[in-house]
């Protein structure tokens, strides 16, 4: 990870990868990818995912079928 890399929202990560935000969120819920951070949720509000795009790319490459 480069020192300049920052955590991004699901929408930003999805745009960087060319996928929909709903697909990325679904993959996280299914355990196919793991966010770098999940923010604390509030009353009746779940936490939000935060991603390192380089890490997410690696996870998706590893998850590809051979």
mmCIF file of the N, C-alpha and C atoms, coordinates in Angstrom:
data_MODEL
# 
_entry.id   MODEL 
# 
loop_
_atom_site.group_PDB 
_atom_site.id 
_atom_site.type_symbol 
_atom_site.label_atom_id 
_atom_site.label_alt_id 
_atom_site.label_comp_id 
_atom_site.label_asym_id 
_atom_site.label_entity_id 
_atom_site.label_seq_id 
_atom_site.pdbx_PDB_ins_code 
_atom_site.Cartn_x 
_atom_site.Cartn_y 
_atom_site.Cartn_z 
_atom_site.occupancy 
_atom_site.B_iso_or_equiv 
_atom_site.pdbx_formal_charge 
_atom_site.auth_seq_id 
_atom_site.auth_comp_id 
_atom_site.auth_asym_id 
_atom_site.auth_atom_id 
_atom_site.pdbx_PDB_model_num 
ATOM 1   N N  . UNK A 1 1  ? 0.850   -1.172  0.000   1.00 0.00 ? 1  UNK A N  1 
ATOM 2   C CA . UNK A 1 1  ? 0.000   0.000   0.000   1.00 0.00 ? 1  UNK A CA 1 
ATOM 3   C C  . UNK A 1 1  ? 0.892   1.231   0.000   1.00 0.00 ? 1  UNK A C  1 
ATOM 4   N N  . UNK A 1 2  ? 0.609   2.175   -0.897  1.00 0.00 ? 2  UNK A N  1 
ATOM 5   C CA . UNK A 1 2  ? 1.347   3.420   -0.927  1.00 0.00 ? 2  UNK A CA 1 
ATOM 6   C C  . UNK A 1 2  ? 0.882   4.326   0.196   1.00 0.00 ? 2  UNK A C  1 
ATOM 7   N N  . UNK A 1 3  ? 1.798   5.185   0.648   1.00 0.00 ? 3  UNK A N  1 
ATOM 8   C CA . UNK A 1 3  ? 1.448   6.056   1.762   1.00 0.00 ? 3  UNK A CA 1 
ATOM 9   C C  . UNK A 1 3  ? 0.394   7.088   1.377   1.00 0.00 ? 3  UNK A C  1 
ATOM 10  N N  . UNK A 1 4  ? 0.230   7.340   0.059   1.00 0.00 ? 4  UNK A N  1 
ATOM 11  C CA . UNK A 1 4  ? -0.741  8.337   -0.380  1.00 0.00 ? 4  UNK A CA 1 
ATOM 12  C C  . UNK A 1 4  ? -2.136  7.744   -0.560  1.00 0.00 ? 4  UNK A C  1 
ATOM 13  N N  . UNK A 1 5  ? -2.245  6.438   -0.482  1.00 0.00 ? 5  UNK A N  1 
ATOM 14  C CA . UNK A 1 5  ? -3.551  5.821   -0.697  1.00 0.00 ? 5  UNK A CA 1 
ATOM 15  C C  . UNK A 1 5  ? -4.471  6.127   0.475   1.00 0.00 ? 5  UNK A C  1 
ATOM 16  N N  . UNK A 1 6  ? -5.741  6.364   0.147   1.00 0.00 ? 6  UNK A N  1 
ATOM 17  C CA . UNK A 1 6  ? -6.705  6.696   1.194   1.00 0.00 ? 6  UNK A CA 1 
ATOM 18  C C  . UNK A 1 6  ? -7.888  5.737   1.119   1.00 0.00 ? 6  UNK A C  1 
ATOM 19  N N  . UNK A 1 7  ? -8.586  5.668   2.222   1.00 0.00 ? 7  UNK A N  1 
ATOM 20  C CA . UNK A 1 7  ? -9.810  4.870   2.249   1.00 0.00 ? 7  UNK A CA 1 
ATOM 21  C C  . UNK A 1 7  ? -10.886 5.609   1.478   1.00 0.00 ? 7  UNK A C  1 
ATOM 22  N N  . UNK A 1 8  ? -11.652 4.866   0.687   1.00 0.00 ? 8  UNK A N  1 
ATOM 23  C CA . UNK A 1 8  ? -12.713 5.475   -0.116  1.00 0.00 ? 8  UNK A CA 1 
ATOM 24  C C  . UNK A 1 8  ? -14.033 4.782   0.170   1.00 0.00 ? 8  UNK A C  1 
ATOM 25  N N  . UNK A 1 9  ? -15.111 5.447   -0.192  1.00 0.00 ? 9  UNK A N  1 
ATOM 26  C CA . UNK A 1 9  ? -16.453 4.898   -0.011  1.00 0.00 ? 9  UNK A CA 1 
ATOM 27  C C  . UNK A 1 9  ? -16.705 3.775   -1.009  1.00 0.00 ? 9  UNK A C  1 
ATOM 28  N N  . UNK A 1 10 ? -17.789 3.060   -0.802  1.00 0.00 ? 10 UNK A N  1 
ATOM 29  C CA . UNK A 1 10 ? -18.173 1.993   -1.723  1.00 0.00 ? 10 UNK A CA 1 
ATOM 30  C C  . UNK A 1 10 ? -18.400 2.549   -3.122  1.00 0.00 ? 10 UNK A C  1 
ATOM 31  N N  . UNK A 1 11 ? -19.049 3.693   -3.226  1.00 0.00 ? 11 UNK A N  1 
ATOM 32  C CA . UNK A 1 11 ? -19.292 4.296   -4.533  1.00 0.00 ? 11 UNK A CA 1 
ATOM 33  C C  . UNK A 1 11 ? -18.007 4.648   -5.258  1.00 0.00 ? 11 UNK A C  1 
ATOM 34  N N  . UNK A 1 12 ? -17.056 5.234   -4.538  1.00 0.00 ? 12 UNK A N  1 
ATOM 35  C CA . UNK A 1 12 ? -15.774 5.595   -5.143  1.00 0.00 ? 12 UNK A CA 1 
ATOM 36  C C  . UNK A 1 12 ? -14.999 4.360   -5.573  1.00 0.00 ? 12 UNK A C  1 
ATOM 37  N N  . UNK A 1 13 ? -14.980 3.340   -4.727  1.00 0.00 ? 13 UNK A N  1 
ATOM 38  C CA . UNK A 1 13 ? -14.279 2.105   -5.058  1.00 0.00 ? 13 UNK A CA 1 
ATOM 39  C C  . UNK A 1 13 ? -14.915 1.431   -6.272  1.00 0.00 ? 13 UNK A C  1 
ATOM 40  N N  . UNK A 1 14 ? -16.225 1.411   -6.307  1.00 0.00 ? 14 UNK A N  1 
ATOM 41  C CA . UNK A 1 14 ? -16.931 0.787   -7.433  1.00 0.00 ? 14 UNK A CA 1 
ATOM 42  C C  . UNK A 1 14 ? -16.616 1.519   -8.734  1.00 0.00 ? 14 UNK A C  1 
ATOM 43  N N  . UNK A 1 15 ? -16.616 2.845   -8.705  1.00 0.00 ? 15 UNK A N  1 
ATOM 44  C CA . UNK A 1 15 ? -16.286 3.611   -9.913  1.00 0.00 ? 15 UNK A CA 1 
ATOM 45  C C  . UNK A 1 15 ? -14.865 3.313   -10.371 1.00 0.00 ? 15 UNK A C  1 
ATOM 46  N N  . UNK A 1 16 ? -13.938 3.212   -9.431  1.00 0.00 ? 16 UNK A N  1 
ATOM 47  C CA . UNK A 1 16 ? -12.537 2.938   -9.773  1.00 0.00 ? 16 UNK A CA 1 
ATOM 48  C C  . UNK A 1 16 ? -12.382 1.574   -10.444 1.00 0.00 ? 16 UNK A C  1 
ATOM 49  N N  . UNK A 1 17 ? -13.268 0.633   -10.100 1.00 0.00 ? 17 UNK A N  1 
ATOM 50  C CA . UNK A 1 17 ? -13.180 -0.720  -10.643 1.00 0.00 ? 17 UNK A CA 1 
ATOM 51  C C  . UNK A 1 17 ? -14.121 -0.965  -11.808 1.00 0.00 ? 17 UNK A C  1 
ATOM 52  N N  . UNK A 1 18 ? -15.013 -0.017  -12.065 1.00 0.00 ? 18 UNK A N  1 
ATOM 53  C CA . UNK A 1 18 ? -15.952 -0.183  -13.162 1.00 0.00 ? 18 UNK A CA 1 
ATOM 54  C C  . UNK A 1 18 ? -17.075 -1.156  -12.874 1.00 0.00 ? 18 UNK A C  1 
ATOM 55  N N  . UNK A 1 19 ? -17.478 -1.229  -11.612 1.00 0.00 ? 19 UNK A N  1 
ATOM 56  C CA . UNK A 1 19 ? -18.610 -2.079  -11.214 1.00 0.00 ? 19 UNK A CA 1 
ATOM 57  C C  . UNK A 1 19 ? -19.631 -1.210  -10.495 1.00 0.00 ? 19 UNK A C  1 
ATOM 58  N N  . UNK A 1 20 ? -20.802 -1.738  -10.260 1.00 0.00 ? 20 UNK A N  1 
ATOM 59  C CA . UNK A 1 20 ? -21.813 -0.958  -9.542  1.00 0.00 ? 20 UNK A CA 1 
ATOM 60  C C  . UNK A 1 20 ? -21.558 -1.017  -8.034  1.00 0.00 ? 20 UNK A C  1 
ATOM 61  N N  . UNK A 1 21 ? -21.966 0.039   -7.356  1.00 0.00 ? 21 UNK A N  1 
ATOM 62  C CA . UNK A 1 21 ? -21.834 0.090   -5.899  1.00 0.00 ? 21 UNK A CA 1 
ATOM 63  C C  . UNK A 1 21 ? -22.660 -1.012  -5.247  1.00 0.00 ? 21 UNK A C  1 
ATOM 64  N N  . UNK A 1 22 ? -23.825 -1.304  -5.815  1.00 0.00 ? 22 UNK A N  1 
ATOM 65  C CA . UNK A 1 22 ? -24.660 -2.361  -5.221  1.00 0.00 ? 22 UNK A CA 1 
ATOM 66  C C  . UNK A 1 22 ? -23.992 -3.726  -5.359  1.00 0.00 ? 22 UNK A C  1 
ATOM 67  N N  . UNK A 1 23 ? -23.299 -3.970  -6.469  1.00 0.00 ? 23 UNK A N  1 
ATOM 68  C CA . UNK A 1 23 ? -22.576 -5.244  -6.617  1.00 0.00 ? 23 UNK A CA 1 
ATOM 69  C C  . UNK A 1 23 ? -21.468 -5.347  -5.580  1.00 0.00 ? 23 UNK A C  1 
ATOM 70  N N  . UNK A 1 24 ? -20.703 -4.283  -5.409  1.00 0.00 ? 24 UNK A N  1 
ATOM 71  C CA . UNK A 1 24 ? -19.609 -4.297  -4.446  1.00 0.00 ? 24 UNK A CA 1 
ATOM 72  C C  . UNK A 1 24 ? -20.130 -4.508  -3.029  1.00 0.00 ? 24 UNK A C  1 
ATOM 73  N N  . UNK A 1 25 ? -21.205 -3.837  -2.667  1.00 0.00 ? 25 UNK A N  1 
ATOM 74  C CA . UNK A 1 25 ? -21.790 -4.022  -1.335  1.00 0.00 ? 25 UNK A CA 1 
ATOM 75  C C  . UNK A 1 25 ? -22.304 -5.450  -1.164  1.00 0.00 ? 25 UNK A C  1 
ATOM 76  N N  . UNK A 1 26 ? -22.915 -5.998  -2.206  1.00 0.00 ? 26 UNK A N  1 
ATOM 77  C CA . UNK A 1 26 ? -23.410 -7.378  -2.136  1.00 0.00 ? 26 UNK A CA 1 
ATOM 78  C C  . UNK A 1 26 ? -22.250 -8.356  -1.965  1.00 0.00 ? 26 UNK A C  1 
ATOM 79  N N  . UNK A 1 27 ? -21.165 -8.156  -2.712  1.00 0.00 ? 27 UNK A N  1 
ATOM 80  C CA . UNK A 1 27 ? -20.001 -9.037  -2.588  1.00 0.00 ? 27 UNK A CA 1 
ATOM 81  C C  . UNK A 1 27 ? -19.444 -8.995  -1.166  1.00 0.00 ? 27 UNK A C  1 
ATOM 82  N N  . UNK A 1 28 ? -19.455 -7.820  -0.554  1.00 0.00 ? 28 UNK A N  1 
ATOM 83  C CA . UNK A 1 28 ? -18.973 -7.710  0.826   1.00 0.00 ? 28 UNK A CA 1 
ATOM 84  C C  . UNK A 1 28 ? -19.896 -8.470  1.773   1.00 0.00 ? 28 UNK A C  1 
ATOM 85  N N  . UNK A 1 29 ? -21.201 -8.327  1.595   1.00 0.00 ? 29 UNK A N  1 
ATOM 86  C CA . UNK A 1 29 ? -22.154 -9.039  2.461   1.00 0.00 ? 29 UNK A CA 1 
ATOM 87  C C  . UNK A 1 29 ? -22.037 -10.545 2.296   1.00 0.00 ? 29 UNK A C  1 
ATOM 88  N N  . UNK A 1 30 ? -21.706 -10.995 1.082   1.00 0.00 ? 30 UNK A N  1 
ATOM 89  C CA . UNK A 1 30 ? -21.544 -12.425 0.807   1.00 0.00 ? 30 UNK A CA 1 
ATOM 90  C C  . UNK A 1 30 ? -20.185 -12.956 1.262   1.00 0.00 ? 30 UNK A C  1 
ATOM 91  N N  . UNK A 1 31 ? -19.273 -12.051 1.638   1.00 0.00 ? 31 UNK A N  1 
ATOM 92  C CA . UNK A 1 31 ? -17.949 -12.470 2.078   1.00 0.00 ? 31 UNK A CA 1 
ATOM 93  C C  . UNK A 1 31 ? -16.958 -12.670 0.940   1.00 0.00 ? 31 UNK A C  1 
ATOM 94  N N  . UNK A 1 32 ? -17.306 -12.267 -0.260  1.00 0.00 ? 32 UNK A N  1 
ATOM 95  C CA . UNK A 1 32 ? -16.407 -12.422 -1.408  1.00 0.00 ? 32 UNK A CA 1 
ATOM 96  C C  . UNK A 1 32 ? -15.263 -11.422 -1.370  1.00 0.00 ? 32 UNK A C  1 
ATOM 97  N N  . UNK A 1 33 ? -15.497 -10.255 -0.792  1.00 0.00 ? 33 UNK A N  1 
ATOM 98  C CA . UNK A 1 33 ? -14.461 -9.241  -0.581  1.00 0.00 ? 33 UNK A CA 1 
ATOM 99  C C  . UNK A 1 33 ? -14.627 -8.696  0.832   1.00 0.00 ? 33 UNK A C  1 
ATOM 100 N N  . UNK A 1 34 ? -13.531 -8.168  1.365   1.00 0.00 ? 34 UNK A N  1 
ATOM 101 C CA . UNK A 1 34 ? -13.544 -7.647  2.726   1.00 0.00 ? 34 UNK A CA 1 
ATOM 102 C C  . UNK A 1 34 ? -13.105 -6.186  2.717   1.00 0.00 ? 34 UNK A C  1 
ATOM 103 N N  . UNK A 1 35 ? -13.934 -5.298  3.236   1.00 0.00 ? 35 UNK A N  1 
ATOM 104 C CA . UNK A 1 35 ? -13.533 -3.886  3.279   1.00 0.00 ? 35 UNK A CA 1 
ATOM 105 C C  . UNK A 1 35 ? -12.377 -3.679  4.245   1.00 0.00 ? 35 UNK A C  1 
ATOM 106 N N  . UNK A 1 36 ? -11.617 -2.622  4.024   1.00 0.00 ? 36 UNK A N  1 
ATOM 107 C CA . UNK A 1 36 ? -10.509 -2.289  4.923   1.00 0.00 ? 36 UNK A CA 1 
ATOM 108 C C  . UNK A 1 36 ? -11.032 -1.822  6.273   1.00 0.00 ? 36 UNK A C  1 
ATOM 109 N N  . UNK A 1 37 ? -12.242 -1.251  6.273   1.00 0.00 ? 37 UNK A N  1 
ATOM 110 C CA . UNK A 1 37 ? -12.821 -0.699  7.492   1.00 0.00 ? 37 UNK A CA 1 
ATOM 111 C C  . UNK A 1 37 ? -14.336 -0.687  7.357   1.00 0.00 ? 37 UNK A C  1 
ATOM 112 N N  . UNK A 1 38 ? -15.018 -0.936  8.454   1.00 0.00 ? 38 UNK A N  1 
ATOM 113 C CA . UNK A 1 38 ? -16.468 -0.730  8.522   1.00 0.00 ? 38 UNK A CA 1 
ATOM 114 C C  . UNK A 1 38 ? -16.689 0.297   9.617   1.00 0.00 ? 38 UNK A C  1 
ATOM 115 N N  . UNK A 1 39 ? -17.299 1.415   9.256   1.00 0.00 ? 39 UNK A N  1 
ATOM 116 C CA . UNK A 1 39 ? -17.513 2.474   10.240  1.00 0.00 ? 39 UNK A CA 1 
ATOM 117 C C  . UNK A 1 39 ? -18.541 2.021   11.267  1.00 0.00 ? 39 UNK A C  1 
ATOM 118 N N  . UNK A 1 40 ? -18.479 2.571   12.471  1.00 0.00 ? 40 UNK A N  1 
ATOM 119 C CA . UNK A 1 40 ? -19.503 2.220   13.458  1.00 0.00 ? 40 UNK A CA 1 
ATOM 120 C C  . UNK A 1 40 ? -20.868 2.709   12.986  1.00 0.00 ? 40 UNK A C  1 
ATOM 121 N N  . UNK A 1 41 ? -21.845 1.911   13.157  1.00 0.00 ? 41 UNK A N  1 
ATOM 122 C CA . UNK A 1 41 ? -23.208 2.314   12.810  1.00 0.00 ? 41 UNK A CA 1 
ATOM 123 C C  . UNK A 1 41 ? -23.833 3.097   13.950  1.00 0.00 ? 41 UNK A C  1 
ATOM 124 N N  . UNK A 1 42 ? -25.003 3.590   13.687  1.00 0.00 ? 42 UNK A N  1 
ATOM 125 C CA . UNK A 1 42 ? -25.734 4.321   14.705  1.00 0.00 ? 42 UNK A CA 1 
ATOM 126 C C  . UNK A 1 42 ? -27.051 3.626   14.979  1.00 0.00 ? 42 UNK A C  1 
ATOM 127 N N  . UNK A 1 43 ? -27.948 4.299   15.654  1.00 0.00 ? 43 UNK A N  1 
ATOM 128 C CA . UNK A 1 43 ? -29.268 3.741   15.917  1.00 0.00 ? 43 UNK A CA 1 
ATOM 129 C C  . UNK A 1 43 ? -29.956 3.460   14.587  1.00 0.00 ? 43 UNK A C  1 
ATOM 130 N N  . UNK A 1 44 ? -30.320 2.206   14.383  1.00 0.00 ? 44 UNK A N  1 
ATOM 131 C CA . UNK A 1 44 ? -31.046 1.771   13.182  1.00 0.00 ? 44 UNK A CA 1 
ATOM 132 C C  . UNK A 1 44 ? -30.281 2.044   11.898  1.00 0.00 ? 44 UNK A C  1 
ATOM 133 N N  . UNK A 1 45 ? -28.970 2.251   11.992  1.00 0.00 ? 45 UNK A N  1 
ATOM 134 C CA . UNK A 1 45 ? -28.173 2.557   10.811  1.00 0.00 ? 45 UNK A CA 1 
ATOM 135 C C  . UNK A 1 45 ? -26.918 1.695   10.824  1.00 0.00 ? 45 UNK A C  1 
ATOM 136 N N  . UNK A 1 46 ? -26.733 0.866   9.804   1.00 0.00 ? 46 UNK A N  1 
ATOM 137 C CA . UNK A 1 46 ? -25.529 0.025   9.785   1.00 0.00 ? 46 UNK A CA 1 
ATOM 138 C C  . UNK A 1 46 ? -24.285 0.858   9.485   1.00 0.00 ? 46 UNK A C  1 
ATOM 139 N N  . UNK A 1 47 ? -23.131 0.296   9.769   1.00 0.00 ? 47 UNK A N  1 
ATOM 140 C CA . UNK A 1 47 ? -21.883 0.962   9.426   1.00 0.00 ? 47 UNK A CA 1 
ATOM 141 C C  . UNK A 1 47 ? -21.701 1.007   7.916   1.00 0.00 ? 47 UNK A C  1 
ATOM 142 N N  . UNK A 1 48 ? -20.767 1.817   7.483   1.00 0.00 ? 48 UNK A N  1 
ATOM 143 C CA . UNK A 1 48 ? -20.471 1.939   6.057   1.00 0.00 ? 48 UNK A CA 1 
ATOM 144 C C  . UNK A 1 48 ? -19.115 1.322   5.775   1.00 0.00 ? 48 UNK A C  1 
ATOM 145 N N  . UNK A 1 49 ? -18.983 0.770   4.575   1.00 0.00 ? 49 UNK A N  1 
ATOM 146 C CA . UNK A 1 49 ? -17.717 0.174   4.160   1.00 0.00 ? 49 UNK A CA 1 
ATOM 147 C C  . UNK A 1 49 ? -16.757 1.253   3.673   1.00 0.00 ? 49 UNK A C  1 
ATOM 148 N N  . UNK A 1 50 ? -15.483 1.061   3.963   1.00 0.00 ? 50 UNK A N  1 
ATOM 149 C CA . UNK A 1 50 ? -14.412 1.889   3.430   1.00 0.00 ? 50 UNK A CA 1 
ATOM 150 C C  . UNK A 1 50 ? -13.378 0.940   2.819   1.00 0.00 ? 50 UNK A C  1 
ATOM 151 N N  . UNK A 1 51 ? -12.842 1.338   1.686   1.00 0.00 ? 51 UNK A N  1 
ATOM 152 C CA . UNK A 1 51 ? -12.003 0.454   0.879   1.00 0.00 ? 51 UNK A CA 1 
ATOM 153 C C  . UNK A 1 51 ? -10.663 1.092   0.536   1.00 0.00 ? 51 UNK A C  1 
ATOM 154 N N  . UNK A 1 52 ? -9.645  0.246   0.424   1.00 0.00 ? 52 UNK A N  1 
ATOM 155 C CA . UNK A 1 52 ? -8.395  0.606   -0.230  1.00 0.00 ? 52 UNK A CA 1 
ATOM 156 C C  . UNK A 1 52 ? -8.496  -0.024  -1.610  1.00 0.00 ? 52 UNK A C  1 
ATOM 157 N N  . UNK A 1 53 ? -8.490  0.794   -2.648  1.00 0.00 ? 53 UNK A N  1 
ATOM 158 C CA . UNK A 1 53 ? -8.744  0.282   -3.992  1.00 0.00 ? 53 UNK A CA 1 
ATOM 159 C C  . UNK A 1 53 ? -7.700  -0.758  -4.394  1.00 0.00 ? 53 UNK A C  1 
ATOM 160 N N  . UNK A 1 54 ? -6.435  -0.549  -4.059  1.00 0.00 ? 54 UNK A N  1 
ATOM 161 C CA . UNK A 1 54 ? -5.401  -1.524  -4.426  1.00 0.00 ? 54 UNK A CA 1 
ATOM 162 C C  . UNK A 1 54 ? -5.662  -2.872  -3.764  1.00 0.00 ? 54 UNK A C  1 
ATOM 163 N N  . UNK A 1 55 ? -6.068  -2.856  -2.499  1.00 0.00 ? 55 UNK A N  1 
ATOM 164 C CA . UNK A 1 55 ? -6.374  -4.097  -1.783  1.00 0.00 ? 55 UNK A CA 1 
ATOM 165 C C  . UNK A 1 55 ? -7.599  -4.779  -2.396  1.00 0.00 ? 55 UNK A C  1 
ATOM 166 N N  . UNK A 1 56 ? -8.592  -4.004  -2.734  1.00 0.00 ? 56 UNK A N  1 
ATOM 167 C CA . UNK A 1 56 ? -9.800  -4.552  -3.328  1.00 0.00 ? 56 UNK A CA 1 
ATOM 168 C C  . UNK A 1 56 ? -9.492  -5.199  -4.675  1.00 0.00 ? 56 UNK A C  1 
ATOM 169 N N  . UNK A 1 57 ? -8.661  -4.553  -5.487  1.00 0.00 ? 57 UNK A N  1 
ATOM 170 C CA . UNK A 1 57 ? -8.255  -5.149  -6.773  1.00 0.00 ? 57 UNK A CA 1 
ATOM 171 C C  . UNK A 1 57 ? -7.587  -6.502  -6.553  1.00 0.00 ? 57 UNK A C  1 
ATOM 172 N N  . UNK A 1 58 ? -6.694  -6.567  -5.558  1.00 0.00 ? 58 UNK A N  1 
ATOM 173 C CA . UNK A 1 58 ? -6.020  -7.835  -5.235  1.00 0.00 ? 58 UNK A CA 1 
ATOM 174 C C  . UNK A 1 58 ? -7.025  -8.907  -4.824  1.00 0.00 ? 58 UNK A C  1 
ATOM 175 N N  . UNK A 1 59 ? -7.974  -8.549  -3.988  1.00 0.00 ? 59 UNK A N  1 
ATOM 176 C CA . UNK A 1 59 ? -8.986  -9.516  -3.550  1.00 0.00 ? 59 UNK A CA 1 
ATOM 177 C C  . UNK A 1 59 ? -9.769  -10.056 -4.741  1.00 0.00 ? 59 UNK A C  1 
ATOM 178 N N  . UNK A 1 60 ? -10.138 -9.172  -5.650  1.00 0.00 ? 60 UNK A N  1 
ATOM 179 C CA . UNK A 1 60 ? -10.919 -9.601  -6.812  1.00 0.00 ? 60 UNK A CA 1 
ATOM 180 C C  . UNK A 1 60 ? -10.090 -10.473 -7.738  1.00 0.00 ? 60 UNK A C  1 
ATOM 181 N N  . UNK A 1 61 ? -8.816  -10.168 -7.894  1.00 0.00 ? 61 UNK A N  1 
ATOM 182 C CA . UNK A 1 61 ? -7.942  -11.016 -8.716  1.00 0.00 ? 61 UNK A CA 1 
ATOM 183 C C  . UNK A 1 61 ? -7.809  -12.410 -8.112  1.00 0.00 ? 61 UNK A C  1 
ATOM 184 N N  . UNK A 1 62 ? -7.651  -12.489 -6.790  1.00 0.00 ? 62 UNK A N  1 
ATOM 185 C CA . UNK A 1 62 ? -7.530  -13.790 -6.121  1.00 0.00 ? 62 UNK A CA 1 
ATOM 186 C C  . UNK A 1 62 ? -8.831  -14.586 -6.200  1.00 0.00 ? 62 UNK A C  1 
ATOM 187 N N  . UNK A 1 63 ? -9.947  -13.889 -6.253  1.00 0.00 ? 63 UNK A N  1 
ATOM 188 C CA . UNK A 1 63 ? -11.252 -14.568 -6.249  1.00 0.00 ? 63 UNK A CA 1 
ATOM 189 C C  . UNK A 1 63 ? -11.637 -15.088 -7.641  1.00 0.00 ? 63 UNK A C  1 
ATOM 190 N N  . UNK A 1 64 ? -10.929 -14.654 -8.668  1.00 0.00 ? 64 UNK A N  1 
ATOM 191 C CA . UNK A 1 64 ? -11.259 -15.101 -10.022 1.00 0.00 ? 64 UNK A CA 1 
ATOM 192 C C  . UNK A 1 64 ? -11.040 -16.591 -10.169 1.00 0.00 ? 64 UNK A C  1 
ATOM 193 N N  . UNK A 1 65 ? -11.976 -17.262 -10.835 1.00 0.00 ? 65 UNK A N  1 
ATOM 194 C CA . UNK A 1 65 ? -11.761 -18.687 -11.097 1.00 0.00 ? 65 UNK A CA 1 
ATOM 195 C C  . UNK A 1 65 ? -10.631 -18.867 -12.106 1.00 0.00 ? 65 UNK A C  1 
ATOM 196 N N  . UNK A 1 66 ? -9.860  -19.904 -11.941 1.00 0.00 ? 66 UNK A N  1 
ATOM 197 C CA . UNK A 1 66 ? -8.725  -20.192 -12.842 1.00 0.00 ? 66 UNK A CA 1 
ATOM 198 C C  . UNK A 1 66 ? -9.213  -20.727 -14.157 1.00 0.00 ? 66 UNK A C  1 
# 
